[in-house]
Amino acid sequence: MDNPGHVSSSSLHGFLMTQRDNPHHGHDEESGVRRSDGTVPAPVSRPPGSRSEIALRGPAELADALPYLLGFYPDDSIVVVALHGPRGRFGGRIRIGIPSDRGEWPAVCEQVAACLESEAGSRDRRPEGAIVFLCQDPGPGQKRQEVMEGLRPLAQALRTACGAREIPVYEALCLSGGFHISYCCPDSECCPPGGRPQEEAGTSAMAAAAAYAGIQVRGSLREMERRLTAIGEDAARAQEQALDSASSALVPRILDPDGCPAVRAETLRLAWSLITRFRDALPGEDDAVLADAHDDELLSHDEAAAMILGLQDRRTRDRAAEWMEGADCEPAVRLWRALSRRCVGPYEEHAAAPLTLAGWVSWSAGDGPSARVALDRALRSDPDYVFARLLHRAFNDGVDPEPLRRCMRKERALRQAQENHGTAGPSTCPLP
């Protein structure tokens, strides 16, 4: 549903492709050092012109550092952290869910190792090694030791797959139920079969350094994904009916070259009115569940349906992406999350658009963990969604979002100038 000559889509695509392929873009890689005594200094954000390193002494401090490296506590996850150069700088991170089918483990391990190698190739920096984390809490009736021993073959398969590509795994840890164990440590006194308890959250040197640097842990991955997951069954039925009605009314107009400009204008005006509504009605609760319930009450089924269908048009989505900074950020990301929760039943794939917008605005606002989770969910909804793929790659490659914001500002200024001089095309509509 797009005009191939549309300036915004093509320029955003070209910008992201250029930034992705530029080896000098973005932030410096976070650095750590693998020392002969087994300590690994961890990366922390720091003020410009300063450098600081935190030495992580052994498995316990590595386990404690993981949520600060990701910005959240991973659930049911494989996490691999690359180590670069002779000093073992901390590099890219790969996170993927642990397959419930053990028969899939060998293939997943090969994919993770290949991704580790290919990502390094795109950065022209081959990893000198890696650290592996396996994160899974015990299920009902399951003991922690059973989880740890059950995941041991997965750790070994990852070590083998990475080793085959000459990327040695220097440490492989399992985190389960508040305990950790090293699969690389042969000393049962150091790493007993049931693991050792992790330090109390927020008490380590890494936690102190992260707090000083302003790094926040957003909660667990499961909690963050819940904010983007479809609403409950009863509300979902009413929402699906509204989506069916909106689809019958809007899709023919969107597909009609003469009708699409009017739908774009209607969708953008509705979006702006909703952002204003969300800005004026702040949640009174810090609890994420209660805050999301508050936002869900602000949005009717018909409004959500019209927005979800309207955002399937790329030009509309690109215009919506311009609400990315200042006072627009917070209400916009709340709106995009709320719309993601309304993509129910056969419309689940439609969530790629609002999820990508939520990821983009979060990234633009400096909330990397929320951006990562939203973009991951967008690609899960639609693996071929180009805007999500480009943003996901740029985000993971450390591209600074400011040049993309400048690109959007220039397009908005050009469009507004055309509107002021009466030369704008029929698909434009004046908006803030």
Secondary structure as GFF3:
##gff-version 3
##sequence-region A 1 432
A	DSSP	alpha_helix	7	20	.	.	.	ID=ss1
A	DSSP	beta_strand	39	42	.	.	.	ID=ss2
A	DSSP	beta_strand	54	57	.	.	.	ID=ss3
A	DSSP	alpha_helix	59	70	.	.	.	ID=ss4
A	DSSP	beta_strand	77	84	.	.	.	ID=ss5
A	DSSP	beta_strand	89	97	.	.	.	ID=ss6
A	DSSP	three_ten_helix	102	104	.	.	.	ID=ss7
A	DSSP	alpha_helix	105	123	.	.	.	ID=ss8
A	DSSP	beta_strand	127	135	.	.	.	ID=ss9
A	DSSP	alpha_helix	144	150	.	.	.	ID=ss10
A	DSSP	alpha_helix	152	164	.	.	.	ID=ss11
A	DSSP	beta_strand	169	176	.	.	.	ID=ss12
A	DSSP	beta_strand	179	182	.	.	.	ID=ss13
A	DSSP	beta_strand	196	197	.	.	.	ID=ss14
A	DSSP	alpha_helix	205	213	.	.	.	ID=ss15
A	DSSP	alpha_helix	221	226	.	.	.	ID=ss16
A	DSSP	alpha_helix	233	255	.	.	.	ID=ss17
A	DSSP	alpha_helix	260	280	.	.	.	ID=ss18
A	DSSP	alpha_helix	288	297	.	.	.	ID=ss19
A	DSSP	alpha_helix	301	310	.	.	.	ID=ss20
A	DSSP	alpha_helix	314	320	.	.	.	ID=ss21
A	DSSP	three_ten_helix	326	328	.	.	.	ID=ss22
A	DSSP	alpha_helix	329	341	.	.	.	ID=ss23
A	DSSP	three_ten_helix	345	351	.	.	.	ID=ss24
A	DSSP	alpha_helix	352	364	.	.	.	ID=ss25
A	DSSP	alpha_helix	368	381	.	.	.	ID=ss26
A	DSSP	alpha_helix	386	396	.	.	.	ID=ss27
A	DSSP	alpha_helix	402	420	.	.	.	ID=ss28
###
